[in-house]
């Protein structure tokens, strides 16, 4: 069921029978029931395709938070050691699940802070400008928060972003970066680069980058290599340890479904975690736990010999509980199975759109067509009345998002989206959108 003949004529008016058959045969279809699906004003479930901005709530998240509230009420401060999941070592519950999620080894992943805070902390340790080697390479378009973080970090180091920030851009007239161009740019500036810091999956286009090749090229150039995995963690398979990545950071409120503003994640390769000479900002929870409470006896910071050594403060238990609930689901399903369905689901949506758009050419998909270069997102460039057309989608019960000036992003998430979801979206997109009245933007801005 991979060619155009298998695509429902429903993209141009049929009934979605092929989508229903796919759902009936989907081994992951039952996991949809593990999530709360929002409802439209008419009482029906929405077509939720916004997991690249905020993932849906696992139904077990409420119980996970309530458990911690109950233990707080029951034990007070003694909950640090007497809670059902003691709070003192709570961050350690992610030692295995976090590692499996991103292809790391136990001890290389810690859940802490927020994404941008973690990027700054990693740059303190792994951006080491010296002489001519002082430039940072990033991609365009990068998420604004990354741009702000890198530019202001350069400024605090006494560097000039206009001079010391190297931007990898698509070729003129193209929407996505070519792999060969990005690698060539690294090679061409090998004697100037101190750090390569790009997104694993581009937030705007949905392009998946070849992280292994980028890491190899960056190290060959003598630079450190780190990634923002906000749109990659829980979306595509990763092998950070084996790829020899120096560090990576990600949020957990998108594909990881841990709730708005949820605690973020951080990977530090074990070869760095064991090196106590690496500069870093210290905090008491990053201190070796064997001496953490000997504050007045041992005033010098002794970092833990793992990624835990980059923690600043004790873990936010209420924020970590939903993430724990969500990662249990990821562990049960496994990233290989999720990725396999994602390729099928996203590919099916692409074919539906292409069939429905064949005659009108009202829009184009700018996400690369190669399954290896796309995750659970398609970015659709709208050529005509983009705001009005997006509003029509919203009024029809579709939850997706709009990026100025004319891109609609949709994320068919394999854990909870069905083939019928994407068929319904494509049917609205290709046969009915724009039929309602115009109006203002209905943007659903991504949480920074």
TORMAR-152779 format. One record per residue: chain; x, y, z of N, C-alpha, C in turn. Coordinates in steps of 0.05 Angstrom, whole numbers, always signed. Each point is the difference from the previous one (the first is absolute). Layout:
N
A,X,Y,Z,X,Y,Z,X,Y,Z
...
END
This chain:
448
A,+17,-24,+0,-17,+24,+0,+17,+25,+0
A,+19,+1,-19,+19,+22,+0,-1,+17,-25
A,-18,-6,-19,+0,+16,-25,-26,+16,-2
A,+0,+17,-20,-23,+19,-3,-26,-15,-3
A,+1,-25,-12,-25,-14,-4,-13,-8,+27
A,+16,-1,+21,-11,-8,+26,-10,+24,+16
A,+4,+24,-10,-9,+23,+14,-30,+4,-4
A,-14,+4,+22,-29,+5,-2,-7,+21,-21
A,-19,-6,-17,-11,+22,-16,-12,+21,+18
A,-2,-6,+27,-11,+18,+19,+14,+27,+1
A,+25,+1,-8,+13,+26,-1,-13,+18,-20
A,-16,-13,-17,-16,+16,-20,-29,-6,+3
A,-9,-11,+24,-28,-3,+4,-10,-27,+8
A,+17,-21,+3,-9,-27,+8,-5,-1,+29
A,-4,-25,+10,-9,-3,+28,+21,-9,+20
A,+25,-2,-7,+20,-7,+19,+2,-30,+7
A,-10,-18,-17,+0,-28,+6,+28,-11,+2
A,+18,+9,-17,+28,-9,+1,+13,+8,+27
A,-6,+24,+9,+11,+10,+26,-10,-18,+23
A,-26,-8,-1,-11,-17,+21,+13,-27,-1
A,+5,-11,-24,+14,-26,-2,+28,+2,+12
A,+13,+22,-5,+27,+3,+11,-1,+1,+30
A,-20,+14,+11,-3,+2,+29,-6,-27,+12
A,-17,-16,-13,-7,-26,+11,+25,-19,+1
A,+19,+5,-18,+23,-17,-1,+24,+12,+15
A,-3,+23,+12,+22,+14,+13,+6,-12,+27
A,+24,-11,+4,+7,-12,+26,+3,+20,+22
A,+3,+26,-7,+2,+20,+21,-26,+16,+4
A,-21,-7,-14,-24,+15,+1,-12,+1,+28
A,+4,-20,+16,-12,-1,+27,+11,+22,+18
A,+24,+10,-6,+12,+20,+18,-14,+27,-1
A,-16,+4,-21,-16,+25,-1,-17,+3,+25
A,-10,-22,+10,-18,+1,+24,+15,+7,+25
A,+27,+1,-1,+15,+8,+23,+2,+30,+4
A,-12,+15,-19,+3,+29,+0,-28,+13,+0
A,-1,+24,+12,-24,+16,+0,-1,+17,-26
A,-20,-4,-16,-3,+15,-25,-19,+24,+4
A,+9,+24,-5,-17,+23,+4,-25,-1,-18
A,-21,+15,+8,-24,+0,-16,-5,+27,-13
A,-13,+0,-22,-8,+24,-15,-24,+13,+13
A,-7,+24,-8,-23,+14,+11,-26,-16,-5
A,+0,-17,-21,-24,-16,-5,-1,-26,+16
A,+20,-4,+17,+0,-24,+17,+15,-23,-12
A,+8,+1,-25,+15,-22,-12,+30,+3,+6
A,+14,-22,-2,+29,+1,+4,+13,+17,-22
A,+19,+17,+7,+14,+15,-20,+19,-18,-16
A,+9,+9,-22,+22,-13,-15,+25,+13,+10
A,+13,-13,+19,+23,+13,+14,+26,-7,-14
A,+11,+20,-14,+25,-4,-15,+20,+21,+9
A,+1,+5,+26,+18,+21,+11,+19,-11,+21
A,+6,-26,-2,+19,-12,+20,+28,+10,-3
A,+6,+13,-23,+27,+12,-2,+2,+27,+15
A,-23,+9,+12,+0,+24,+16,-6,-6,+29
A,-22,-16,+4,-6,-10,+27,-13,-27,-3
A,+12,-21,+11,-11,-26,-1,-25,-3,+18
A,-16,-20,-6,-24,-5,+15,+6,-12,+28
A,-19,+2,+18,+4,-10,+27,-4,-30,+2
A,+20,-15,+10,-4,-28,+6,-20,-2,+23
A,-19,-18,-2,-21,-2,+21,+12,-8,+27
A,+24,-11,+0,+12,-8,+26,+15,+24,+13
A,+2,+23,-14,+15,+22,+11,-13,+11,+25
A,-27,+2,+0,-14,+11,+23,+6,-17,+25
A,-2,-26,-2,+6,-17,+23,+29,+2,+9
A,+18,+4,-19,+28,+3,+8,+5,+25,+16
A,-13,+22,-7,+3,+25,+15,-14,-2,+27
A,-24,-12,+0,-15,-3,+25,+15,-18,+20
A,+14,-19,-10,+16,-17,+18,+21,+17,+15
A,+13,+18,-14,+20,+17,+13,-14,+20,+19
A,-23,+10,-7,-14,+18,+18,-9,-15,+25
A,-9,-24,-3,-7,-16,+23,+24,-6,+18
A,+23,-6,-12,+24,-6,+16,+10,+25,+14
A,-3,+23,-13,+7,+26,+13,-18,+4,+24
A,-26,-4,-3,-18,+4,+22,+5,-19,+23
A,+7,-25,-7,+4,-21,+19,+27,+2,+15
A,+21,+8,-14,+27,-2,+11,+14,+26,+4
A,-9,+22,-12,+15,+25,+2,+28,-4,-10
A,+19,+11,+13,+28,-1,-9,+11,-29,-1
A,-12,-17,+16,+10,-28,+0,-7,-14,-26
A,-16,+12,-17,-6,-11,-26,+25,-3,-17
A,+21,+15,+6,+25,-3,-15,+10,-28,+2
A,-7,-15,+21,+10,-27,+3,-23,-20,+4
A,-24,+9,+8,-22,-18,+6,-22,+0,-20
A,+0,+18,-19,-20,+0,-21,+1,-26,-16
A,-22,-8,-13,+0,-25,-15,+22,+0,-21
A,+5,+24,-12,+25,+3,-16,+15,+23,+14
A,+20,-7,+17,+13,+20,+16,+10,+23,-17
A,-3,+25,+10,+6,+24,-15,+30,+5,-2
A,+15,-8,+20,+29,+6,-1,+14,-11,-25
A,-5,-25,-7,+13,-10,-24,-20,-1,-24
A,-21,+17,+0,-21,-3,-19,+10,+3,-29
A,+19,+17,-5,+10,+3,-27,+13,-25,-11
A,+7,-18,+18,+13,-25,-9,-20,-20,-12
A,-26,+5,+3,-20,-18,-13,+2,+2,-31
A,+13,+22,-9,+3,+3,-29,+27,-9,-10
A,+16,-11,+17,+27,-9,-8,-1,-20,-23
A,-19,-19,+2,-2,-20,-21,-19,+8,-22
A,-24,+10,+8,-19,+7,-21,+9,+23,-17
A,+13,+20,+12,+11,+23,-15,+22,-9,-19
A,+16,-19,+9,+22,-10,-17,-11,-15,-24
A,-19,-17,+5,-12,-15,-22,-13,+18,-21
A,-12,+22,+10,-14,+18,-18,+18,+12,-21
A,+24,+7,+7,+18,+14,-18,+25,-16,-8
A,+0,-25,+6,+23,-16,-8,+25,+6,+15
A,-3,+2,+27,+22,+7,+17,+6,-23,+19
A,+20,+3,+16,+6,-20,+21,-9,+11,+27
A,-8,-17,+19,-8,+10,+26,+21,+18,+12
A,-9,+23,+10,+18,+20,+11,+6,+22,-19
A,-7,-3,-25,+5,+21,-20,-23,+20,-3
A,-23,-6,+12,-24,+16,-3,-10,+9,+27
A,-7,+25,+2,-13,+10,+25,-23,+19,-9
A,-22,-3,+15,-23,+18,-5,+2,+23,+19
A,+0,+25,-10,+4,+24,+16,-7,+25,-15
A,-7,+20,+15,-4,+28,-11,-19,+1,-23
A,+6,+19,-18,-15,+3,-25,+21,-1,-23
A,-10,-3,-24,+18,-4,-23,+21,+23,-2
A,-9,+25,+0,+18,+22,-5,+20,+3,+23
A,-9,-5,+25,+19,+1,+22,+21,-21,-4
A,-8,-24,-8,+20,-21,-5,+19,+6,-22
A,-10,+13,-21,+18,+9,-22,+22,+19,+10
A,-9,+19,+17,+20,+18,+11,+20,-15,+18
A,-9,-19,+16,+18,-15,+17,+20,-16,-16
A,-10,-11,-22,+18,-16,-17,+20,+17,-14
A,-8,+24,-8,+19,+18,-13,+22,+10,+19
A,-7,+2,+26,+20,+7,+20,+22,-21,+0
A,-8,-25,-4,+20,-22,+2,+13,-6,-27
A,-15,+2,-22,+10,-11,-25,+5,+20,-22
A,-5,+25,+5,+8,+21,-18,+24,+13,+11
A,+24,-6,-12,+25,+9,+11,+16,+16,-21
A,-8,+24,-5,+13,+16,-21,+30,+5,+7
A,+16,-2,-20,+29,+5,+4,+12,+9,-27
A,+12,+23,+0,+13,+10,-25,-20,+3,-22
A,+7,-12,-23,-19,+2,-23,-23,-19,+4
A,+3,-21,+16,-21,-20,+4,-20,+11,+20
A,-19,+15,-9,-19,+12,+18,-28,+2,-11
A,-5,-12,-24,-26,+2,-12,-19,-23,+7
A,-26,+7,+0,-21,-21,+4,-16,-2,-26
A,-4,-25,-8,-16,-5,-24,-28,-8,+8
A,-21,+12,-12,-27,-9,+4,-15,+1,-26
A,-24,-12,-2,-15,-1,-25,-20,+22,-1
A,-10,+5,-24,-22,+19,-5,-22,-13,-16
A,-25,+3,+9,-9,+15,+23,+2,-17,+26
A,+12,+11,+20,+0,-13,+26,-22,+12,+18
A,-8,-15,+20,-21,+10,+18,+11,+25,+13
A,-17,+21,+2,+10,+26,+11,+14,-2,+27
A,-10,-17,+17,+13,-2,+27,+29,-9,-3
A,+6,-18,-19,+28,-8,-4,+17,+24,-11
A,-12,+15,-18,+14,+24,-10,+6,+19,+23
A,-20,+5,+16,+4,+19,+23,+22,-11,+18
A,-1,-26,+7,+19,-12,+19,+28,+2,-11
A,+4,-8,-25,+27,+0,-11,+11,+28,-3
A,-16,+19,-10,+10,+27,-4,+7,+13,+27
A,-18,-2,+20,+6,+12,+25,+23,-14,+14
A,+3,-26,-4,+23,-14,+12,+26,+10,-12
A,+0,+4,-26,+24,+11,-13,+6,+28,+12
A,-20,+16,+3,+4,+27,+11,+12,-1,+28
A,-9,-18,+17,+11,-2,+27,+28,-9,+0
A,+9,-13,-21,+28,-8,-3,+17,+21,-13
A,-12,+24,-5,+15,+21,-13,+4,-4,-30
A,-18,-16,-12,+2,-5,-28,-22,+14,-15
A,+2,+2,-26,-19,+15,-17,-17,-20,-16
A,-26,-3,+5,-16,-19,-15,+0,+5,-30
A,+3,+24,-9,+1,+6,-29,+25,-12,-13
A,+20,-3,+16,+26,-11,-10,+4,-29,+7
A,-9,-7,+24,+8,-27,+11,-22,-20,-1
A,-24,+7,-11,-21,-20,-5,-1,-6,-30
A,+4,-25,-6,+0,-10,-28,-27,-14,-5
A,-15,+9,-20,-26,-10,-6,+0,-18,-25
A,-10,-24,+3,-4,-18,-23,-27,+5,-11
A,-2,+9,-25,-26,+8,-12,-5,-18,-25
A,-26,-4,-6,-7,-13,-25,+9,+16,-24
A,+3,-14,-22,+7,+14,-25,-23,+18,-8
A,+6,+20,-16,-20,+18,-10,-22,-15,-14
A,-25,+6,+8,-23,-12,-12,-8,-27,+12
A,+16,-10,+20,-6,-25,+13,-8,+5,+28
A,-15,-19,+12,-10,+3,+27,+16,-15,+21
A,+15,-21,-8,+14,-16,+19,+30,-1,-6
A,+15,-7,+20,+29,-2,-3,+8,-26,-14
A,+19,+2,-18,+11,-25,-12,+22,-10,+19
A,-1,-26,+4,+20,-13,+18,+28,+7,-9
A,+6,-2,-26,+27,+5,-9,+9,+29,+4
A,-19,+19,-1,+6,+28,+5,+7,+5,+29
A,-14,-13,+18,+5,+4,+28,+27,-12,+8
A,+6,-24,-10,+26,-12,+6,+23,+16,-13
A,-4,+10,-24,+21,+16,-13,+5,+25,+15
A,-21,+13,+11,+4,+24,+16,+17,-5,+24
A,-4,-23,+13,+16,-7,+23,+29,-3,-8
A,+4,-15,-22,+28,-4,-10,+13,+26,-8
A,-15,+17,-13,+12,+25,-10,+9,+19,+23
A,-13,-3,+23,+6,+18,+23,+12,-16,+23
A,+14,-21,-6,+11,-18,+20,+18,+14,+20
A,+16,+19,-9,+19,+13,+18,-13,+22,+16
A,-26,+6,-4,-13,+22,+14,-21,-10,+20
A,-10,-25,-4,-22,-9,+16,+8,-10,+27
A,-14,+10,+20,+3,-11,+27,-23,-18,+8
A,-23,+5,-13,-24,-15,+7,-19,-2,-23
A,-10,-24,-5,-22,-4,-19,-25,-6,+17
A,-21,+16,-2,-24,-2,+16,-24,+4,-18
A,-12,-22,-8,-23,+1,-18,-23,-17,+11
A,-24,+4,-12,-23,-16,+9,+1,-28,-13
A,-10,-19,+15,-1,-27,-12,-21,-2,-21
A,-23,+13,+4,-22,+2,-19,-7,+29,-1
A,+0,+12,-24,-6,+28,-2,-29,+6,+7
A,-5,+19,+18,-27,+5,+10,-18,+11,-22
A,+11,+14,-20,-17,+13,-20,-6,-18,-24
A,+20,-14,-10,-4,-17,-24,-5,-29,+7
A,+7,-8,+24,-2,-29,+7,+22,-17,-10
A,+21,+12,-11,+22,-15,-12,+16,-13,+23
A,+5,-27,-4,+17,-15,+19,+29,+1,-11
A,+18,+9,+17,+28,+2,-8,+16,-26,+6
A,+21,-4,-15,+17,-23,+4,+20,+6,+23
A,-8,-6,+25,+15,+8,+23,+27,-15,+1
A,+0,-25,-8,+26,-15,+0,+20,+14,-18
A,-8,+7,-24,+18,+13,-19,+9,+27,+9
A,-18,+15,+12,+6,+27,+10,+20,-3,+23
A,-4,-19,+18,+19,-4,+22,+27,-7,-10
A,+1,-18,-19,+26,-8,-11,+15,+23,-13
A,-15,+16,-15,+12,+23,-13,+9,+21,+20
A,-16,+5,+20,+8,+19,+21,+24,-8,+15
A,+2,-25,+7,+24,-10,+14,+25,+1,-18
A,-5,-7,-25,+23,+1,-19,+11,+28,-2
A,-18,+20,+3,+8,+28,-1,+12,+10,+26
A,-1,-17,+21,+11,+8,+26,-20,+15,+18
A,-26,-1,-7,-20,+14,+15,-15,-20,+18
A,-13,+11,+21,-20,-15,+16,-26,+0,-16
A,-16,-21,+5,-25,-2,-15,-23,-6,+20
A,-21,+17,-2,-24,-4,+17,-25,+4,-16
A,-22,-10,+10,-25,+2,-15,-23,+9,+18
A,-18,+15,-12,-26,+6,+12,-19,-21,-11
A,-10,-17,+18,-17,-23,-9,-29,+5,+7
A,-8,+25,+3,-28,+6,+7,-20,-14,-18
A,+6,-1,-26,-18,-13,-19,+9,-28,-8
A,+20,-10,+13,+11,-26,-7,-6,-21,+22
A,+3,+8,+25,-4,-19,+22,-29,-10,+1
A,-3,-27,-2,-27,-11,-1,-12,+0,-27
A,+14,+10,-20,-9,+2,-27,+15,-18,-19
A,+27,+1,+2,+17,-17,-18,+19,-16,+18
A,+10,-21,-11,+20,-17,+14,+26,+15,+2
A,+13,-1,+23,+25,+13,+5,+20,-20,+11
A,+26,+6,-4,+21,-17,+11,+23,+18,+9
A,-6,+18,+19,+19,+21,+7,+27,-11,+9
A,+0,-21,+16,+25,-10,+10,+17,-11,-23
A,-12,-17,-17,+15,-13,-21,+8,+20,-21
A,-16,+22,-4,+8,+20,-19,+22,+18,+11
A,+7,-3,+26,+21,+15,+13,-7,+30,+3
A,-26,+6,+2,-9,+28,+4,+11,+9,+27
A,+8,+26,+1,+11,+10,+25,-22,+6,+21
A,-21,+14,-10,-23,+6,+18,-25,+4,-17
A,-23,-1,+14,-25,+5,-13,-20,+9,+21
A,-20,+16,-8,-21,+10,+18,-27,-3,-15
A,-21,-4,+16,-26,-2,-12,-21,+8,+21
A,-24,+8,-10,-22,+4,+18,-16,-25,+1
A,-20,-2,+18,-16,-25,+1,-30,+5,-2
A,-7,+24,-9,-29,+6,-2,-11,-4,-29
A,+17,-7,-19,-9,-4,-27,-7,-30,-3
A,+18,-14,-14,-5,-28,-5,+1,-17,+25
A,+11,+10,+22,+3,-16,+25,-24,+4,+19
A,-18,+18,-7,-26,+2,+13,+1,+3,+31
A,+19,+16,+9,+3,+4,+29,-14,+25,+11
A,-14,+15,-17,-16,+22,+9,+14,+27,-6
A,-16,+21,+0,+10,+27,-7,+23,+9,+19
A,+22,+9,-12,+23,+9,+16,+14,-22,+15
A,-3,-25,-8,+10,-23,+15,+31,+1,+2
A,+10,-16,+19,+29,-1,+4,+14,-11,-25
A,+23,+11,-6,+14,-7,-24,+21,-23,+5
A,+13,-8,-22,+20,-21,+2,+27,+9,-11
A,+21,-13,+9,+27,+7,-8,+17,-26,-2
A,+16,-1,-21,+19,-22,-4,+28,+11,+0
A,+17,-13,+15,+29,+6,+0,+15,-27,-4
A,+16,-1,-20,+15,-25,-5,+17,-8,+24
A,+1,-25,+6,+13,-9,+24,+30,+8,+1
A,+13,+4,-23,+28,+8,+2,+3,+28,+11
A,-20,+17,-4,+0,+26,+12,-10,+0,+29
A,-20,-16,+5,-12,-1,+27,+21,-8,+21
A,+19,-16,-8,+20,-9,+19,+24,+20,+2
A,+0,+20,-16,+21,+20,+0,-7,+24,+18
A,+10,+0,+24,-7,+21,+19,+14,+26,-5
A,+18,+1,-20,+14,+25,-7,-17,+17,-19
A,-21,-11,-11,-17,+16,-18,-13,+22,+15
A,+2,+25,-10,-13,+22,+14,-31,-3,-1
A,-12,+8,+22,-30,-2,+1,-9,+18,+22
A,-26,+6,+0,-13,+13,+22,-8,-21,+20
A,+6,+4,+25,-5,-20,+21,-26,+6,+15
A,-12,-21,+10,-23,+2,+17,-1,-24,+18
A,-14,+1,+23,+3,-21,+20,-10,-27,-10
A,-19,-1,-18,-9,-27,-9,+18,-12,-20
A,+18,+16,-12,+20,-11,-17,+24,-11,+15
A,+2,+6,+25,+22,-9,+17,-2,-30,+4
A,+23,-13,+4,+1,-28,+6,-19,-6,+23
A,-20,-18,-4,-19,-5,+21,+12,-11,+26
A,+24,-12,-1,+12,-9,+24,+9,+22,+18
A,+4,+24,-11,+9,+23,+16,-19,+24,-2
A,-23,-4,-12,-18,+22,-6,-9,+15,+26
A,-3,-14,+22,-10,+13,+24,+22,+7,+19
A,+25,-4,-7,+22,+8,+17,+8,+29,-7
A,-20,+18,+0,+4,+26,-11,+21,+17,+15
A,-1,-1,+26,+18,+17,+16,+27,-14,+3
A,+2,-26,-7,+26,-14,+3,+15,+0,-27
A,-15,-1,-22,+13,-2,-27,-13,+22,-18
A,+10,+24,+2,-13,+22,-14,+5,+1,-30
A,+19,-16,-10,+7,+0,-28,-18,-19,-16
A,-8,+8,-23,-18,-15,-17,+14,-25,-11
A,-12,-23,+4,+11,-26,-9,-21,-12,-18
A,+1,+5,-26,-21,-9,-18,-3,-31,-1
A,-25,-9,-1,-5,-28,-4,+12,-9,-27
A,+11,-24,-2,+14,-9,-25,-19,-10,-21
A,-23,+13,-3,-20,-7,-20,-13,+26,-10
A,-19,-2,-17,-15,+24,-9,-13,+14,+24
A,-5,-15,+22,-11,+12,+24,+17,+23,+10
A,+25,+0,-6,+18,+21,+9,-5,+28,-11
A,-19,+2,-19,-7,+26,-11,-26,+11,+12
A,-12,-15,+19,-24,+10,+13,+7,+24,+18
A,-19,+17,+3,+4,+23,+18,-17,-4,+26
A,-25,-6,-4,-18,-1,+23,-13,-28,+2
A,-13,-5,+23,-13,-25,+3,-24,-3,-19
A,-7,-24,-7,-19,-5,-22,-28,+10,+7
A,-15,+12,-19,-27,+9,+5,-19,-24,-3
A,-8,-11,+23,-14,-25,+0,-27,+1,-15
A,-16,+21,+4,-26,+2,-13,+3,+2,-30
A,+22,+12,-10,+4,+2,-28,+11,-26,-12
A,+14,-15,+16,+12,-25,-10,-20,-23,-1
A,-21,+1,+17,-19,-22,+2,-13,-5,-27
A,-11,+20,-15,-12,-6,-26,+20,-11,-20
A,+25,+9,+1,+20,-11,-18,+5,-29,+6
A,+0,-7,+25,+4,-28,+7,-23,-17,-11
A,-25,+10,+2,-23,-14,-11,+3,-4,-30
A,+9,+21,-14,+2,-1,-29,+22,-19,-9
A,+23,+1,+13,+22,-17,-8,-5,-29,+5
A,-18,-6,+18,-8,-28,+3,-13,-10,-25
A,-16,+17,-13,-13,-8,-25,+21,-4,-22
A,+19,+19,-2,+21,-3,-20,+16,-25,+4
A,+5,-7,+25,+15,-25,+6,-16,-25,-8
A,-26,+1,+4,-16,-23,-7,-2,-3,-31
A,-3,+22,-14,-3,-1,-29,+27,-4,-14
A,+20,+17,+8,+26,-1,-12,+3,+18,-24
A,+22,+14,-1,+4,+19,-22,+0,-13,-28
A,+11,-25,-3,+0,-12,-27,-29,-3,-10
A,-18,-10,+17,-28,-3,-9,-13,+27,-5
A,+5,+20,+17,-11,+26,-5,+10,+12,-26
A,+25,-3,-5,+11,+11,-24,-11,-14,-25
A,-4,-26,+2,-11,-14,-23,-28,+9,-7
A,-17,+4,+21,-27,+10,-6,+2,+29,-10
A,+18,+16,+12,+2,+28,-8,+6,+2,-30
A,+17,-16,-10,+7,+1,-28,-25,-7,-17
A,-15,-20,+8,-24,-7,-15,-21,+21,+2
A,-5,+10,+25,-21,+20,+4,+6,+26,-14
A,+24,+10,+2,+8,+25,-13,+0,-3,-30
A,+10,-23,-9,+1,-5,-29,-28,-2,-11
A,-19,-12,+14,-28,-2,-8,-12,+28,-3
A,+5,+17,+20,-10,+27,+0,+11,+15,-24
A,+26,-3,-5,+12,+14,-23,-13,-8,-26
A,-5,-26,-4,-12,-10,-25,-29,+11,-3
A,-15,+0,+22,-27,+11,-1,+0,+29,-9
A,+18,+16,+12,+2,+28,-8,+8,+3,-29
A,+20,-15,-8,+9,+3,-28,-22,-8,-20
A,-15,-20,+6,-22,-8,-18,-21,+22,-1
A,-7,+11,+24,-21,+20,+1,+9,+27,-11
A,+26,+4,-1,+10,+26,-9,+10,-1,-29
A,-3,-23,-13,+12,-3,-27,-9,+20,-20
A,-26,+7,+1,-10,+19,-21,+2,+29,+8
A,-5,+6,+26,-1,+28,+8,+27,+12,+6
A,+19,-16,+9,+26,+9,+8,-2,+25,+18
A,-19,-1,+19,-4,+23,+18,+21,+1,+22
A,+15,-22,+3,+20,+0,+21,+21,-21,-7
A,+22,+0,+15,+21,-20,-4,+11,-9,+27
A,+9,-24,+2,+13,-11,+24,+29,+6,-2
A,+11,+14,+19,+28,+8,+0,+18,-19,+16
A,-13,-18,+15,+15,-21,+15,+12,-20,-20
A,+25,-8,+3,+11,-18,-20,-16,-26,-3
A,-1,-11,-24,-16,-24,-5,+13,-25,+9
A,+27,+0,+2,+14,-24,+8,-8,-7,+29
A,-10,-24,+5,-9,-8,+27,+22,+4,+21
A,+25,-2,-8,+22,+3,+20,+3,+30,+7
A,-11,+18,-16,+3,+28,+5,-25,+13,+10
A,-20,-16,+7,-25,+11,+11,-8,-16,+25
A,-9,+14,+20,-11,-13,+24,-30,+2,+0
A,-12,+4,+23,-29,+2,+2,-9,+28,-4
A,+8,+12,-22,-9,+27,-7,+1,+5,-30
A,-20,+13,-10,+0,+11,-27,-5,+29,+2
A,+17,+16,-14,-4,+29,-1,-10,+7,-28
A,-23,+13,-1,-15,+5,-25,+1,+30,-6
A,+13,+7,-21,+2,+28,-9,-25,+6,-16
A,-15,+20,+9,-26,+8,-12,+5,+23,-19
A,-9,-3,-25,+5,+21,-20,-22,+21,-1
A,-24,-7,+10,-22,+19,-3,-16,+2,+26
A,-4,+25,+9,-16,+6,+24,+7,-19,+24
A,+25,+0,+9,+8,-20,+20,-15,+4,+27
A,-4,+25,+9,-13,+3,+25,-29,-9,-1
A,-14,+7,-21,-28,-8,-3,-2,-30,-2
A,+18,-13,-14,-1,-29,-3,+6,-14,+27
A,+19,+12,+15,+6,-12,+26,-25,+3,+18
A,-13,+22,-1,-24,+4,+17,-21,-20,-8
A,-3,-7,-25,-19,-20,-9,+6,-27,+13
A,+25,-6,+1,+8,-26,+13,-8,+1,+30
A,+6,+22,+13,-7,+2,+28,-30,-3,+5
A,-16,+14,-17,-29,-2,+3,-11,-28,-5
A,+15,-16,-15,-8,-27,-6,+8,-20,+21
A,+13,+10,+21,+8,-17,+22,+28,-11,-1
A,+17,+12,-17,+28,-8,-2,+17,+17,+19
A,+17,-13,+15,+19,+15,+17,+28,-5,-12
A,+11,+21,-12,+27,-1,-11,+11,+28,+5
A,+21,+8,-13,+9,+28,+5,+10,+13,-26
A,+2,+26,+3,+6,+17,-23,+25,+16,+5
A,+18,+0,-19,+25,+15,+2,+1,+22,-21
A,+3,+24,+9,+2,+22,-19,+23,-4,-20
A,-5,+8,-25,-24,+13,-10,-21,-19,-11
A,+8,-26,-6,-19,-16,-16,+5,-30,+3
A,+8,-9,+23,+5,-29,+4,-18,-12,+21
A,-14,-21,-7,-16,-16,+20,+16,-25,+6
A,+5,-4,+26,+14,-24,+9,-19,-20,+12
A,+2,-25,-8,-17,-21,+11,+18,-23,+9
A,-7,-11,+23,+16,-21,+12,-17,-25,+5
A,+1,-20,-17,-14,-25,+5,+17,-18,+19
A,-7,+1,+26,+16,-14,+20,-8,-29,+2
A,+19,-18,-2,-8,-29,-2,-12,-11,+26
A,+6,+12,+23,-11,-11,+25,-30,+4,+2
A,-11,+23,-11,-28,+4,+4,-15,+9,-25
A,+13,+6,-22,-15,+7,-24,-5,-25,-17
A,-23,-1,-12,-9,-22,-16,+2,+6,-30
A,-1,-21,-16,-1,+5,-29,-25,+15,-8
A,-22,-5,+14,-25,+15,-6,+3,+29,+7
A,+15,+7,+21,+6,+28,+7,+12,+14,-25
A,+21,-13,-11,+14,+14,-21,-17,+0,-26
A,-16,-20,-4,-18,+0,-23,-20,+23,+3
A,-12,+3,+24,-19,+22,+4,+13,+27,-5
A,+25,+3,+10,+14,+25,-4,+4,+5,-30
A,+9,-20,-15,+6,+4,-28,-26,+6,-15
A,-22,-12,+8,-26,+5,-13,-8,+29,+4
A,+3,+10,+24,-6,+28,+5,+19,+19,-15
A,+25,-7,+1,+21,+16,-13,-5,+3,-30
A,-6,-22,-13,+0,+0,-29,-27,+4,-12
A,-22,-1,+15,-26,+3,-12,-17,+23,+12
A,+6,+7,+25,-18,+19,+13,+13,+25,+11
A,+26,+0,+4,+12,+24,+13,-3,+24,-18
A,-3,+22,+14,-4,+25,-15,-29,+6,-7
A,-18,-20,+6,-28,+4,-8,-14,+18,+21
A,+11,+1,+24,-13,+18,+20,+10,+28,-3
A,-11,+18,+15,+7,+28,-2,+28,+5,+9
A,+11,+23,-8,+27,+7,+9,+1,+7,+28
A,+21,+12,+9,+3,+8,+27,+29,+2,+9
A,+3,+5,+25,+27,+4,+10,+14,-27,+5
A,+26,+2,+7,+16,-24,+5,-10,-14,+25
A,+2,-27,-2,-7,-17,+23,+25,-14,+9
A,+22,+14,+0,+26,-13,+7,-1,-14,+26
A,+14,-23,+2,+4,-14,+25,+30,+1,+5
A,+11,+22,+12,+29,+3,+1,+13,-22,+16
A,+23,-9,-9,+15,-20,+14,+12,+11,+26
A,-1,-15,+21,+11,+9,+25,+30,+3,-3
A,+11,+23,+9,+29,+3,-4,+16,-17,+20
END
